[in-house]
Amino acid sequence: MTSFNHIFSEMPLVLFTILAQAVIGLSFVYTPAFLNGYKNFTHLKYFGLFLGIAMIIAFIPSFFYLNDIKHIFNVINRIGFFYANNQWYIGWMNNEILFSSLVCIFGFLLYYKNKKWIFFLALLSGILGIFFMSGAYGSMEKSVPTWDFKITLLYFFASAIFLGSILYYCFFEKSKHERKMSFFAGLIGIGLLSTAIVLQTLHVGQTWIMGLVNPFELLGGTYIWFISLSFAFLGLSITCWYLNNYLYEKFQSKFFTYFALLCAFIGVFITRMLFYGLISTQIMLGYPQ
């Protein structure tokens, strides 16, 4: 089995992580807008509905990874910590699913109750959801040496901030200040995301993998193409977003931003394909034991 086979076999998780991070990142950007009075409780009510529905949509691709939908109940067995092989472990993936689900639940609850404390619980659940999502992969760094918890944590939170910012700009902003705020958040997000990509590349270059002289051979020498394409789409995204900001008062249109949103998702999608394509254990690569 090659690394490219893994990219396609892990596609449900690729889509789930991207969509879930975008939805959670949206709540990151919505928080300062709400606290500063740009969004009131009436709008917060419908934001909760959007949050719940969007998170359900984000979960849909992950169901195709289960093979049997009944396997979802296995999550309950190892929530929090679990004991195995005479030691305790953190249930990273189980906690990831738990807190991502709580974002969805608190979103719908916010629609019915419309309380500030519910919104903050949804926000906290989102933060913990991305933390455990990062740990689900970072905890495997001994078997998948091309993954590193610290870099993955930065990468996932950066993706959330960037995608969440542009989602807010496209569908929630109602004032010039909100446009500036979300664009500034987007600049922070893409800056952190670019840093994570560079750090990941440096980490891969320093990784020793049995049977490979050059770790970048995991993707058949196409690593540079993945990196180049991802930066091209991310750069095009932020450029179009800037143009929309610059021309908005003249044309009152968000055409450039919708196109920027598409480019942003494609850019992050390419980097996520690269992330999953770097799975490198002998068993996963199909080498004889």
GIHUGI-V203776 format. One record per run of one state. SS is the DSSP state (H for helix, E for strand, - for the rest). FROM is the first residue (numbers start at 1). LEN is the number of residues. If there is no record, write none. Layout:
{{SS	FROM	LEN} {SS	FROM	LEN}}
This chain:
{{-	1	2} {H	3	7} {-	10	1} {H	11	25} {-	36	5} {H	41	23} {-	64	5} {H	69	10} {-	79	2} {E	81	4} {-	85	2} {E	87	4} {-	91	1} {H	92	22} {-	114	2} {H	116	23} {-	139	10} {H	149	23} {-	172	4} {H	176	30} {-	206	9} {H	215	5} {-	220	3} {H	223	29} {-	252	3} {H	255	23} {-	278	4} {H	282	4} {-	286	4}}
